[in-house]
């Protein structure tokens, strides 16, 4: 049975356009996503996206399809392991907040409780989104996301 969703909300001193670009620009995602980049030919509905190893783009850890793309407000993608796991769904909602910030809400739905996917995203989203926030606010991501890591703080070799 699938959980309804994992939801993470953060506030970023930025514009909706910059936040949305940081979610969809492969070269920006590699800066804050633990040596990976999210690549799609065009981010149009129906297009495939891939979570590629930055050092070897032929190594793909996650795949999915673009379901909805409404820049700079909303991006919805399917998300699964390339080995054929069940689709989960990620919704990025980007909203202006007050005069100088953006509220980014990431909702990861259709997770099977205590599955590898569930455990991975519950450890991963806070790190990735904190590094995204730091990158947009300071110009530099969290240093730990420039390295590979297991999610428990241990660096991968």
C-alpha positions in Angstrom: 0.0 0.0 0.0 1.3 3.4 -0.9 1.7 6.3 1.5 -0.2 9.5 0.5 3.0 11.6 0.2 6.2 13.0 1.7 6.0 16.8 1.7 8.9 19.2 2.2 8.5 23.0 2.3 11.3 25.5 2.3 11.5 29.3 1.8 14.2 30.7 -0.5 15.4 34.3 -0.9 15.1 34.2 -4.7 12.6 34.6 -7.5 10.3 31.9 -8.9 12.2 32.0 -12.2 15.6 31.3 -10.5 14.1 28.5 -8.4 12.4 26.9 -11.4 15.6 27.2 -13.5 17.6 25.5 -10.7 15.1 22.6 -10.8 15.3 22.1 -14.6 18.8 23.2 -15.7 21.0 20.1 -15.7 24.2 22.1 -15.1 22.6 23.8 -12.0 21.2 20.5 -10.6 24.7 19.0 -10.6 25.9 21.8 -8.3 23.6 20.8 -5.4 22.4 17.3 -6.1 25.3 15.1 -4.9 27.2 14.8 -8.1 24.1 14.1 -10.2 22.2 16.1 -12.8 18.6 16.0 -13.9 18.4 16.1 -17.6 15.5 16.2 -20.1 15.7 17.2 -23.7 13.0 19.9 -23.2 11.0 19.3 -20.0 7.8 19.1 -22.0 4.9 16.9 -20.9 5.6 13.4 -22.1 9.4 13.9 -22.3 11.7 11.6 -20.4 14.0 12.9 -17.7 17.0 11.2 -16.2 18.9 11.5 -12.9 22.4 11.1 -14.4 25.7 10.5 -12.6 27.6 13.7 -13.4 30.9 12.0 -13.9 29.4 9.3 -16.1 26.1 10.4 -17.7 25.6 6.8 -19.0 25.0 5.8 -15.3 21.3 6.7 -14.6 20.0 6.2 -11.1 16.4 7.5 -11.6 14.1 8.0 -14.6 10.7 9.3 -15.2 8.4 11.4 -17.5 7.4 15.0 -17.4 3.7 15.1 -16.5 3.1 18.8 -16.2 5.4 21.8 -16.7 4.1 25.3 -16.0 7.2 27.5 -15.6 7.9 29.1 -13.2 5.0 27.8 -11.0 4.8 24.0 -11.2 6.6 20.9 -12.4 5.2 17.4 -12.0 7.3 14.3 -12.9 7.1 10.6 -12.4 10.1 9.1 -10.6 11.3 5.5 -10.5 14.3 3.4 -10.5 15.4 2.4 -14.1 15.1 -1.2 -13.1 11.3 -1.1 -13.3 10.1 0.0 -9.9 6.6 1.4 -9.5 6.2 5.1 -10.5 6.1 7.6 -7.7 5.2 11.2 -8.4 7.0 14.4 -7.5 5.3 17.8 -7.6 7.4 21.0 -7.3 5.2 24.0 -6.5 7.0 27.3 -6.7 5.1 30.3 -5.2 6.2 33.9 -4.6 6.1 34.6 -0.8 6.0 38.1 0.5 8.2 40.5 -1.4 11.6 38.7 -1.5 11.1 35.0 -1.2 9.8 31.9 -2.8 7.9 29.0 -1.1 9.0 25.8 -2.6 6.8 22.8 -1.8 8.0 19.4 -2.9 5.4 16.6 -2.7 6.6 13.1 -3.3 3.6 10.8 -3.6 2.8 7.1 -4.2 5.6 5.9 -2.0 5.5 2.3 -0.6 6.2 2.6 3.2 9.7 1.5 4.2 10.8 0.7 0.6 14.2 1.6 -0.7 12.6 4.5 -2.5 10.8 5.7 0.6 13.9 5.6 2.8 16.0 7.2 0.1 13.8 10.2 -0.5 13.2 10.8 3.2 16.9 11.2 3.7 17.7 12.8 0.4 15.1 15.5 -0.1 16.1 17.6 3.0 19.8 17.5 1.9 19.1 18.3 -1.8 16.7 21.1 -1.0 18.8 22.6 1.7 21.7 22.7 -0.8 19.5 24.2 -3.5 18.4 27.0 -1.0 22.1 27.6 -0.1 23.1 27.8 -3.7 20.5 30.3 -4.7 21.0 32.5 -1.6 24.8 32.4 -1.4 26.0 31.4 -4.9 27.5 28.2 -3.4 25.8 24.9 -2.6 26.5 23.0 0.6 30.0 21.5 0.4 28.8 18.0 1.3 26.6 17.9 -1.9 29.7 18.2 -4.1 30.7 14.8 -2.9 28.9 11.4 -3.2 27.3 10.2 0.0 25.1 7.4 1.2 22.6 9.5 3.0 23.9 8.5 6.5 26.7 11.0 6.2 29.2 8.5 5.0 31.0 9.5 1.8 30.9 7.0 -1.1 34.1 5.9 -2.7 
